[in-house]
């Protein structure tokens, strides 16, 4: 029932954004955008983008304090596949799959891995916001962009502070012990103890906060990966004959990344394209042309990560039924050790 509600909510939000995108859309200009694109730029786009995914795999390894059980190759493939599943399925199903699948592969706590993935998302958010603030300071300081930046800062940096506070104070077990002292909660003692154990294991995914060297490396890898993504976006926009500075890519990537927080239907249809249009509107690029650029950008990325995921599943001899089972077990909370 909850899954159905999430799907319906995502569909409604996507339809609202699609309506805004289609309003006064110049179809002739949209078609012409595809005609003028220099598809040769993809020869540079593809290898650099794949390299940026590899950097993200290395980052996850650093977040896990350079765990020797997780190879860079496994981190690369499972990170990419998790993102692919996130794109096609609702409720971040790919994150649950990654925690469950990798947990089985390297014999590690799945709750710990899920915690590390949440930390990874927070680092992503902070990296994107730093890029956005840099673009604002160097090019465009309009109030509505500043509001987006400050709202994103409140969400991601606030969440990071919250988790650091919980991790550093290490009061989770103390809180659950106090809850068990309440008489009216006695009938739920076994459930509370189970939640307490899972919470402790989840927070162990934040252990890198006690390892400054690995946390710094993870953060630097994140900045580097996002810069590479900005660079390939800049290359792609050049392919459409738009010769602006690289700040245009900073705005595009920042807006796209923040739009993915919004619930939507498969492949982020609606919010993704609207974010692209908003970003390019700063440079007075018409909606129809921006939509064409967004379509090529998203289609290229989706084809790449889907292909990598298919290769991984074929190499691993994983069936669709096994993938579905792992996702369901992850979403059902079967992420204990």
MARTOR-184350 format. One line per 3 residues: their letters; for each residue x, y, z of N, C-alpha, C. Coordinates in steps of 0.05 Angstrom, whole numbers, padded with zeros to 5 digits. Layout:
BEGIN
A = X,Y,Z,X,Y,Z,X,Y,Z; ...;
This chain:
BEGIN
XXX = 00017,-00024,00000,00000,00000,00000,00017,00025,00000; 00039,00024,00017,00057,00047,00018,00071,00051,-00009; 00079,00029,-00022,00092,00031,-00048,00074,00044,-00068;
XXX = 00048,00036,-00068,00029,00047,-00086,00025,00077,-00082; 00024,00086,-00056,00021,00114,-00050,00045,00130,-00060; 00070,00119,-00056,00094,00132,-00066,00094,00135,-00096;
XXX = 00084,00114,-00110,00083,00115,-00139,00063,00136,-00149; 00040,00136,-00135,00019,00156,-00143,00029,00184,-00138; 00042,00189,-00115,00052,00215,-00108,00073,00224,-00129;
XXX = 00091,00205,-00135,00112,00211,-00155,00100,00218,-00182; 00080,00203,-00190,00067,00207,-00216,00053,00234,-00217; 00039,00242,-00195,00026,00268,-00194,00046,00291,-00196;
XXX = 00068,00289,-00181,00088,00310,-00182,00101,00312,-00210; 00106,00288,-00222,00117,00288,-00249,00098,00302,-00269; 00073,00295,-00267,00053,00307,-00285,00051,00337,-00282;
XXX = 00053,00347,-00257,00053,00376,-00253,00076,00389,-00267; 00100,00378,-00263,00124,00389,-00276,00123,00387,-00307; 00112,00364,-00317,00109,00361,-00346,00090,00382,-00357;
XXX = 00069,00388,-00342,00050,00409,-00350,00064,00436,-00352; 00081,00442,-00333,00096,00468,-00333,00115,00469,-00356; 00127,00446,-00363,00147,00444,-00384,00133,00448,-00412;
XXX = 00110,00435,-00415,00096,00435,-00441,00082,00462,-00446; 00078,00478,-00425,00063,00503,-00428,00079,00522,-00446; 00067,00530,-00468,00079,00548,-00488,00106,00538,-00499;
XXX = 00108,00511,-00503,00132,00499,-00513,00133,00502,-00544; 00155,00511,-00554,00159,00514,-00583,00170,00488,-00595; 00153,00471,-00606,00161,00445,-00616,00181,00447,-00639;
XXX = 00177,00467,-00656,00196,00470,-00679,00224,00476,-00669; 00226,00492,-00649,00252,00498,-00638,00265,00474,-00624; 00247,00458,-00611,00256,00433,-00598,00268,00414,-00618;
XXX = 00255,00411,-00641,00265,00393,-00662,00291,00403,-00674; 00293,00429,-00678,00317,00441,-00689,00341,00438,-00670; 00335,00436,-00644,00357,00432,-00624,00371,00406,-00628;
XXX = 00355,00385,-00634,00366,00359,-00640,00383,00359,-00666; 00374,00375,-00685,00388,00376,-00711,00415,00389,-00709; 00418,00409,-00692,00443,00424,-00691,00464,00411,-00672;
XXX = 00456,00391,-00657,00474,00379,-00638,00497,00364,-00652; 00522,00370,-00642,00546,00356,-00653,00550,00331,-00636; 00541,00308,-00647,00542,00283,-00632,00571,00273,-00628;
XXX = 00591,00285,-00641,00619,00277,-00636,00628,00283,-00608; 00615,00302,-00595,00623,00309,-00567,00619,00286,-00548; 00602,00267,-00556,00596,00244,-00539,00621,00226,-00537;
XXX = 00639,00228,-00557,00664,00212,-00556,00681,00220,-00532; 00678,00245,-00524,00693,00255,-00500,00676,00253,-00475; 00650,00257,-00478,00631,00256,-00456,00631,00228,-00443;
XXX = 00629,00207,-00459,00625,00180,-00448,00649,00170,-00431; 00674,00171,-00440,00695,00161,-00423,00699,00177,-00397; 00696,00204,-00399,00700,00220,-00375,00678,00215,-00355;
XXX = 00653,00211,-00365,00631,00206,-00347,00635,00179,-00333; 00643,00159,-00347,00649,00132,-00335,00671,00134,-00314; 00691,00150,-00321,00713,00155,-00301,00702,00167,-00276;
XXX = 00683,00186,-00279,00672,00199,-00255,00656,00180,-00238; 00644,00160,-00250,00630,00139,-00235,00650,00122,-00219; 00673,00116,-00232,00694,00102,-00219,00704,00117,-00194;
XXX = 00706,00143,-00196,00715,00160,-00173,00694,00157,-00151; 00669,00155,-00157,00648,00152,-00137,00650,00125,-00123; 00658,00105,-00139,00662,00079,-00127,00685,00079,-00106;
XXX = 00706,00093,-00114,00729,00096,-00095,00720,00111,-00070; 00704,00131,-00074,00694,00147,-00052,00679,00129,-00032; 00662,00111,-00042,00646,00094,-00024,00665,00076,-00008;
XXX = 00687,00067,-00021,00707,00051,-00007,00720,00067,00016; 00725,00092,00011,00737,00110,00032,00716,00115,00054; 00691,00118,00047,00670,00121,00067,00669,00097,00086;
XXX = 00675,00074,00074,00676,00049,00090,00704,00045,00102; 00719,00067,00105,00746,00066,00118,00765,00048,00103; 00762,00049,00076,00780,00033,00058,00778,00003,00065;
XXX = 00753,-00007,00069,00749,-00035,00076,00761,-00053,00054; 00780,-00070,00062,00793,-00088,00042,00774,-00108,00029; 00751,-00114,00043,00732,-00133,00032,00718,-00123,00007;
XXX = 00716,-00096,00005,00702,-00084,-00018,00723,-00075,-00039; 00723,-00089,-00061,00742,-00081,-00082,00732,-00056,-00097; 00750,-00042,-00110,00742,-00018,-00125,00724,-00026,-00148;
XXX = 00729,-00049,-00161,00713,-00059,-00183,00684,-00064,-00173; 00681,-00077,-00150,00655,-00083,-00139,00641,-00057,-00131; 00656,-00038,-00120,00644,-00013,-00112,00634,00003,-00136;
XXX = 00649,00002,-00158,00642,00016,-00183,00616,00004,-00194; 00615,-00022,-00197,00592,-00035,-00209,00567,-00032,-00192; 00570,-00037,-00166,00546,-00036,-00149,00536,-00007,-00145;
XXX = 00554,00012,-00144,00545,00040,-00142,00529,00047,-00167; 00540,00040,-00191,00526,00046,-00216,00499,00032,-00218; 00499,00007,-00211,00474,-00009,-00212,00453,00002,-00192;
XXX = 00462,00009,-00169,00444,00021,-00149,00431,00046,-00159; 00447,00063,-00172,00436,00088,-00184,00417,00082,-00207; 00423,00061,-00223,00406,00054,-00245,00378,00046,-00234;
XXX = 00378,00029,-00213,00353,00020,-00201,00338,00044,-00188; 00353,00062,-00176,00341,00086,-00165,00326,00102,-00186; 00338,00102,-00211,00326,00118,-00233,00300,00105,-00243;
XXX = 00298,00079,-00243,00275,00065,-00254,00254,00059,-00233; 00262,00056,-00208,00244,00047,-00187,00240,00069,-00166; 00217,00070,-00153,00211,00091,-00133,00224,00085,-00106;
XXX = 00224,00105,-00088,00232,00103,-00060,00261,00094,-00056; 00279,00103,-00074,00307,00097,-00072,00313,00067,-00069; 00298,00051,-00084,00301,00022,-00082,00330,00013,-00088;
XXX = 00344,00027,-00105,00371,00020,-00111,00390,00021,-00087; 00385,00040,-00069,00402,00042,-00045,00398,00017,-00027; 00373,00008,-00024,00367,-00016,-00008,00379,-00040,-00021;
XXX = 00377,-00041,-00048,00389,-00064,-00063,00419,-00064,-00058; 00432,-00041,-00061,00461,-00040,-00058,00470,-00050,-00030; 00456,-00041,-00009,00463,-00049,00018,00459,-00079,00021;
XXX = 00437,-00090,00011,00431,-00118,00015,00450,-00135,-00002; 00454,-00128,-00027,00470,-00143,-00046,00500,-00144,-00037; 00511,-00120,-00032,00539,-00119,-00024,00543,-00132,00003;
XXX = 00524,-00128,00021,00526,-00141,00047,00529,-00171,00045; 00514,-00183,00027,00517,-00212,00022,00543,-00219,00009; 00552,-00202,-00009,00577,-00208,-00024,00602,-00207,-00006;
XXX = 00603,-00187,00012,00628,-00183,00027,00624,-00191,00057; 00600,-00203,00063,00595,-00212,00090,00597,-00190,00111; 00583,-00168,00105,00584,-00144,00122,00555,-00137,00130;
XXX = 00552,-00123,00152,00525,-00115,00161,00512,-00098,00140; 00488,-00106,00132,00473,-00091,00112,00464,-00064,00123; 00458,-00063,00149,00450,-00038,00161,00473,-00018,00161;
XXX = 00497,-00028,00166,00521,-00011,00166,00525,00000,00138; 00522,-00017,00117,00525,-00008,00090,00504,00013,00083; 00479,00009,00092,00458,00029,00087,00465,00055,00100;
XXX = 00476,00054,00124,00485,00079,00138,00506,00093,00122; 00525,00078,00110,00546,00090,00094,00535,00103,00069; 00514,00091,00058,00501,00102,00034,00487,00128,00040;
XXX = 00474,00129,00063,00461,00154,00072,00482,00176,00075; 00505,00169,00087,00527,00188,00091,00537,00197,00063; 00539,00178,00045,00547,00185,00017,00529,00205,00005;
XXX = 00503,00202,00009,00483,00221,-00002,00487,00249,00010; 00493,00250,00036,00497,00275,00049,00522,00289,00039; 00543,00274,00034,00568,00285,00023,00562,00295,-00005;
XXX = 00546,00280,-00020,00538,00289,-00047,00524,00316,-00046; 00505,00318,-00028,00490,00343,-00025,00507,00367,-00018; 00526,00363,00000,00544,00385,00008,00562,00392,-00014;
XXX = 00572,00373,-00029,00590,00378,-00052,00575,00395,-00073; 00551,00387,-00079,00535,00401,-00099,00530,00430,-00091; 00524,00434,-00065,00518,00461,-00055,00543,00479,-00056;
XXX = 00567,00467,-00051,00591,00483,-00054,00595,00492,-00083; 00589,00474,-00102,00590,00481,-00130,00570,00503,-00137; 00546,00501,-00126,00525,00521,-00131,00533,00548,-00120;
XXX = 00543,00548,-00095,00552,00574,-00083,00575,00586,-00099; 00593,00569,-00109,00615,00580,-00126,00604,00593,-00151; 00584,00580,-00164,00572,00591,-00188,00557,00618,-00181;
XXX = 00544,00618,-00158,00529,00643,-00150,00549,00666,-00146; 00570,00660,-00132,00590,00681,-00125,00605,00692,-00150; 00608,00674,-00170,00623,00682,-00193,00607,00692,-00217;
XXX = 00580,00686,-00217,00565,00693,-00240,00537,00705,-00235; 00521,00692,-00219,00492,00700,-00218,00483,00699,-00189; 00475,00722,-00178,00467,00723,-00149,00437,00731,-00146;
XXX = 00421,00722,-00164,00392,00729,-00161,00380,00717,-00136; 00362,00732,-00123,00350,00722,-00097,00338,00694,-00099; 00324,00687,-00121,00311,00661,-00122,00331,00638,-00122;
XXX = 00355,00643,-00134,00376,00623,-00134,00388,00620,-00106; 00392,00643,-00093,00402,00643,-00066,00383,00628,-00047; 00357,00631,-00051,00338,00617,-00034,00340,00587,-00038;
XXX = 00344,00578,-00063,00348,00549,-00068,00373,00539,-00054; 00395,00555,-00056,00420,00548,-00044,00418,00546,-00013; 00404,00566,-00001,00402,00566,00028,00384,00544,00038;
XXX = 00362,00538,00023,00345,00515,00030,00360,00489,00029; 00375,00485,00007,00391,00461,00004,00412,00458,00027; 00424,00481,00034,00443,00481,00056,00431,00473,00082;
XXX = 00407,00483,00087,00392,00477,00112,00386,00447,00113; 00379,00435,00090,00372,00407,00089,00396,00389,00093; 00416,00392,00076,00439,00374,00075,00459,00379,00098;
XXX = 00466,00404,00103,00485,00409,00125,00471,00404,00152; 00445,00410,00153,00430,00405,00178,00428,00375,00184; 00423,00359,00163,00422,00330,00166,00450,00319,00174;
XXX = 00471,00329,00161,00498,00320,00168,00504,00327,00198; 00497,00351,00207,00502,00358,00235,00486,00340,00254; 00462,00333,00246,00445,00315,00262,00458,00288,00266;
XXX = 00468,00276,00243,00480,00250,00245,00507,00251,00260; 00522,00272,00256,00548,00275,00270,00542,00276,00300; 00522,00291,00308,00515,00294,00336,00507,00267,00348;
XXX = 00491,00252,00334,00482,00225,00343,00507,00207,00346; 00524,00207,00325,00546,00189,00324,00567,00196,00346; 00573,00222,00348,00594,00230,00367,00585,00227,00396;
XXX = 00559,00232,00402,00550,00229,00429,00545,00200,00437; 00540,00183,00416,00536,00155,00420,00515,00149,00442; 00492,00163,00439,00471,00160,00459,00447,00143,00450;
XXX = 00450,00130,00428,00428,00114,00417,00419,00092,00436; 00438,00077,00446,00432,00055,00464,00420,00066,00490; 00431,00089,00499,00421,00101,00524,00392,00109,00521;
XXX = 00385,00121,00498,00357,00129,00493,00338,00106,00493; 00346,00084,00480,00329,00060,00479,00326,00047,00507; 00347,00048,00522,00346,00038,00550,00326,00053,00566;
XXX = 00326,00079,00562,00307,00096,00577,00278,00091,00568; 00275,00085,00542,00248,00079,00532,00238,00053,00545; 00256,00034,00549,00248,00008,00561,00240,00011,00590;
XXX = 00248,00033,00602,00240,00037,00630,00211,00047,00633; 00200,00056,00611,00172,00065,00611,00153,00040,00611; 00136,00039,00631,00119,00016,00635,00101,00010,00611;
XXX = 00090,00031,00599,00071,00026,00577,00084,00015,00552; 00111,00016,00551,00126,00005,00528,00136,-00023,00533; 00132,-00034,00557,00142,-00061,00564,00132,-00083,00545;
XXX = 00107,-00081,00536,00098,-00102,00517,00113,-00103,00490; 00127,-00080,00485,00141,-00078,00459,00172,-00081,00463; 00179,-00093,00485,00208,-00094,00492,00225,-00107,00471;
XXX = 00216,-00130,00460,00232,-00144,00440,00235,-00128,00415; 00213,-00114,00407,00214,-00097,00383,00233,-00073,00387; 00232,-00061,00410,00249,-00038,00416,00279,-00047,00417;
XXX = 00284,-00070,00428,00312,-00080,00429,00322,-00086,00401; 00304,-00096,00383,00312,-00102,00356,00318,-00075,00341; 00301,-00055,00345,00305,-00029,00332,00331,-00016,00342;
XXX = 00336,-00020,00368,00361,-00009,00380,00386,-00021,00368; 00385,-00048,00364,00408,-00062,00352,00413,-00053,00323; 00390,-00050,00309,00392,-00042,00281,00403,-00013,00279;
XXX = 00394,00004,00297,00402,00032,00297,00432,00034,00303; 00442,00018,00322,00470,00018,00328,00486,00009,00304; 00477,-00011,00290,00491,-00021,00267,00490,-00001,00244;
XXX = 00467,00013,00241,00464,00034,00220,00484,00056,00225; 00487,00065,00250,00505,00086,00257,00534,00078,00253; 00540,00052,00254,00567,00043,00249,00576,00049,00220;
XXX = 00557,00054,00203,00563,00063,00176,00575,00091,00174; 00574,00105,00197,00585,00132,00199,00612,00132,00212; 00624,00108,00215,00650,00106,00230,00672,00123,00218;
XXX = 00670,00129,00192,00690,00146,00179,00692,00173,00191; 00672,00182,00206,00673,00208,00220,00695,00208,00241; 00703,00184,00250,00725,00182,00269,00752,00178,00255;
XXX = 00751,00177,00228,00776,00173,00213,00779,00197,00194; 00790,00220,00204,00792,00244,00188,00805,00241,00161; 00826,00223,00160,00840,00219,00134,00821,00208,00113;
XXX = 00806,00187,00120,00788,00175,00100,00764,00193,00094; 00754,00207,00114,00732,00226,00110,00740,00248,00090; 00764,00259,00095,00775,00280,00077,00778,00269,00048;
XXX = 00789,00245,00046,00792,00233,00019,00765,00228,00006; 00745,00219,00021,00718,00215,00010,00706,00241,00001; 00710,00262,00016,00699,00288,00009,00713,00299,-00016;
XXX = 00739,00296,-00017,00754,00305,-00041,00746,00290,-00066; 00742,00263,-00063,00733,00247,-00085,00706,00256,-00095; 00689,00264,-00076,00662,00273,-00083,00664,00299,-00099;
XXX = 00680,00318,-00090,00683,00344,-00104,00694,00339,-00132; 00714,00321,-00133,00726,00315,-00159,00706,00302,-00178; 00690,00283,-00168,00670,00269,-00185,00649,00289,-00196;
XXX = 00640,00307,-00178,00620,00327,-00187,00632,00347,-00206; 00658,00354,-00202,00671,00372,-00221,00672,00359,-00249; 00679,00333,-00250,00680,00319,-00275,00653,00318,-00288;
XXX = 00632,00315,-00272,00605,00315,-00283,00597,00342,-00294; 00606,00363,-00280,00602,00391,-00291,00617,00394,-00317; 00642,00384,-00318,00658,00387,-00342,00645,00373,-00367;
XXX = 00635,00348,-00363,00622,00335,-00386,00596,00348,-00394; 00583,00360,-00374,00558,00376,-00380,00565,00400,-00397; 00587,00413,-00390,00597,00436,-00405,00604,00428,-00434;
XXX = 00617,00405,-00437,00623,00394,-00464,00598,00390,-00480; 00578,00378,-00467,00552,00372,-00480,00539,00397,-00489; 00538,00418,-00472,00525,00443,-00479,00540,00456,-00502;
XXX = 00566,00454,-00503,00582,00464,-00525,00574,00451,-00551; 00566,00425,-00549,00558,00410,-00573,00532,00421,-00585; 00518,00438,-00571,00494,00451,-00581,00499,00479,-00591;
XXX = 00525,00487,-00591,00533,00513,-00601,00530,00535,-00581; 00526,00528,-00555,00523,00548,-00534,00550,00553,-00521; 00563,00575,-00526,00590,00580,-00516,00589,00599,-00492;
XXX = 00582,00588,-00470,00583,00603,-00445,00606,00592,-00428; 00612,00605,-00406,00633,00594,-00388,00623,00569,-00374; 00642,00556,-00360,00635,00530,-00346,00615,00535,-00324;
XXX = 00611,00560,-00315,00591,00565,-00294,00563,00555,-00303; 00557,00554,-00329,00531,00544,-00338,00527,00515,-00329; 00549,00500,-00330,00548,00471,-00322,00545,00469,-00292;
XXX = 00557,00487,-00277,00554,00487,-00248,00525,00490,-00240; 00511,00509,-00253,00483,00514,-00246,00466,00489,-00255; 00471,00479,-00278,00456,00456,-00288,00458,00432,-00269;
XXX = 00483,00425,-00263,00487,00401,-00245,00476,00406,-00218; 00479,00430,-00207,00468,00436,-00180,00438,00433,-00180; 00425,00445,-00199,00396,00445,-00200,00385,00416,-00205;
XXX = 00398,00401,-00223,00390,00374,-00228,00393,00357,-00203; 00416,00359,-00189,00421,00343,-00165,00400,00349,-00144; 00394,00374,-00140,00374,00382,-00120,00346,00373,-00128;
XXX = 00340,00373,-00154,00314,00364,-00163,00308,00335,-00158; 00330,00319,-00155,00326,00290,-00151,00317,00284,-00123; 00317,00304,-00106,00306,00300,-00079,00275,00299,-00080;
XXX = 00264,00312,-00101,00235,00313,-00104,00225,00286,-00113; 00204,00275,-00100,00192,00250,-00110,00181,00253,-00138; 00186,00233,-00155,00176,00234,-00182,00173,00206,-00193;
XXX = 00164,00204,-00218,00161,00177,-00230,00189,00168,-00240; 00189,00146,-00255,00214,00134,-00264,00231,00154,-00279; 00258,00151,-00277,00279,00168,-00290,00275,00198,-00285;
XXX = 00262,00204,-00262,00260,00232,-00253,00246,00250,-00274; 00228,00238,-00289,00214,00254,-00310,00199,00277,-00297; 00203,00300,-00307,00190,00324,-00297,00209,00342,-00282;
XXX = 00215,00336,-00257,00234,00353,-00241,00261,00356,-00255; 00272,00334,-00267,00298,00336,-00280,00298,00356,-00302; 00279,00354,-00320,00278,00372,-00343,00271,00401,-00335;
XXX = 00254,00404,-00315,00247,00431,-00306,00271,00444,-00293; 00287,00428,-00278,00312,00439,-00266,00331,00448,-00287; 00333,00433,-00309,00351,00440,-00331,00342,00466,-00344;
XXX = 00316,00469,-00348,00304,00493,-00360,00309,00517,-00342; 00306,00514,-00316,00311,00536,-00297,00340,00545,-00299; 00359,00526,-00299,00387,00532,-00299,00395,00546,-00325;
XXX = 00386,00537,-00348,00393,00549,-00374,00378,00575,-00378; 00356,00579,-00364,00342,00605,-00366,00359,00628,-00355; 00376,00621,-00336,00395,00642,-00325,00411,00654,-00348;
XXX = 00417,00637,-00369,00433,00646,-00391,00416,00653,-00415; 00390,00656,-00410,00370,00665,-00430,00368,00645,-00453; 00372,00619,-00447,00368,00598,-00467,00339,00590,-00467;
XXX = 00325,00591,-00489,00296,00585,-00490,00289,00558,-00479; 00264,00556,-00469,00255,00531,-00457,00257,00507,-00476; 00249,00510,-00501,00249,00488,-00520,00278,00478,-00525;
XXX = 00296,00496,-00527,00324,00488,-00531,00335,00475,-00506; 00329,00485,-00483,00338,00474,-00458,00327,00445,-00454; 00302,00441,-00462,00290,00415,-00460,00304,00395,-00478;
XXX = 00312,00404,-00503,00326,00386,-00521,00353,00378,-00510; 00368,00397,-00498,00394,00392,-00486,00390,00372,-00462; 00370,00377,-00446,00364,00360,-00423,00359,00331,-00432;
XXX = 00343,00329,-00454,00336,00302,-00464,00361,00286,-00472; 00379,00299,-00488,00403,00285,-00497,00421,00278,-00473; 00423,00296,-00454,00440,00292,-00430,00430,00268,-00414;
XXX = 00404,00268,-00408,00393,00247,-00391,00393,00220,-00406; 00386,00221,-00431,00385,00196,-00447,00413,00183,-00448; 00433,00199,-00452,00461,00189,-00454,00469,00176,-00428;
XXX = 00463,00189,-00406,00471,00179,-00379,00455,00153,-00373; 00429,00153,-00379,00413,00130,-00373,00422,00105,-00389; 00429,00110,-00415,00439,00088,-00431,00465,00077,-00420;
XXX = 00482,00095,-00412,00508,00087,-00401,00506,00070,-00376; 00491,00081,-00356,00490,00067,-00330,00473,00041,-00332; 00454,00041,-00350,00438,00017,-00355,00455,-00005,-00367;
XXX = 00472,00003,-00387,00490,-00016,-00400,00510,-00028,-00380; 00521,-00011,-00363,00540,-00020,-00343,00527,-00039,-00324; 00502,-00033,-00316,00487,-00051,-00298,00481,-00078,-00310;
XXX = 00474,-00078,-00336,00468,-00103,-00350,00494,-00120,-00351; 00516,-00107,-00357,00542,-00121,-00358,00548,-00134,-00331; 00543,-00119,-00310,00548,-00129,-00282,00531,-00153,-00277;
XXX = 00505,-00152,-00283,00487,-00174,-00277,00494,-00199,-00294; 00502,-00194,-00319,00510,-00216,-00336,00536,-00230,-00326; 00555,-00213,-00318,00580,-00224,-00307,00576,-00240,-00281;
XXX = 00555,-00230,-00266,00550,-00242,-00240,00529,-00264,-00242; 00519,-00269,-00266,00498,-00290,-00270,00474,-00285,-00252; 00466,-00260,-00249,00443,-00252,-00232,00418,-00250,-00249;
XXX = 00397,-00264,-00241,00372,-00264,-00256,00354,-00240,-00246; 00335,-00233,-00262,00316,-00212,-00255,00301,-00219,-00229; 00295,-00244,-00226,00281,-00253,-00202,00298,-00248,-00177;
XXX = 00324,-00254,-00179,00343,-00250,-00157,00344,-00220,-00150; 00346,-00203,-00170,00347,-00174,-00166,00322,-00165,-00151; 00298,-00174,-00161,00273,-00167,-00148,00272,-00176,-00119;
XXX = 00281,-00200,-00114,00282,-00211,-00087,00299,-00194,-00069; 00323,-00186,-00078,00341,-00170,-00062,00329,-00143,-00056; 00316,-00131,-00076,00304,-00105,-00071,00281,-00107,-00051;
XXX = 00265,-00128,-00053,00242,-00131,-00035,00252,-00136,-00006; 00273,-00153,-00003,00284,-00158,00023,00296,-00133,00036; 00309,-00117,00019,00320,-00092,00028,00299,-00073,00037;
XXX = 00278,-00070,00021,00256,-00051,00028,00239,-00061,00052; 00238,-00087,00055,00223,-00098,00078,00238,-00096,00104; 00262,-00085,00103,00278,-00081,00128,00295,-00105,00136;
XXX = 00298,-00124,00118,00315,-00147,00125,00345,-00141,00120; 00354,-00120,00134,00381,-00111,00130,00398,-00116,00155; 00389,-00135,00171,00406,-00143,00194,00431,-00157,00185;
X = 00449,-00162,00203,00475,-00175,00196,00471,-00202,00183;
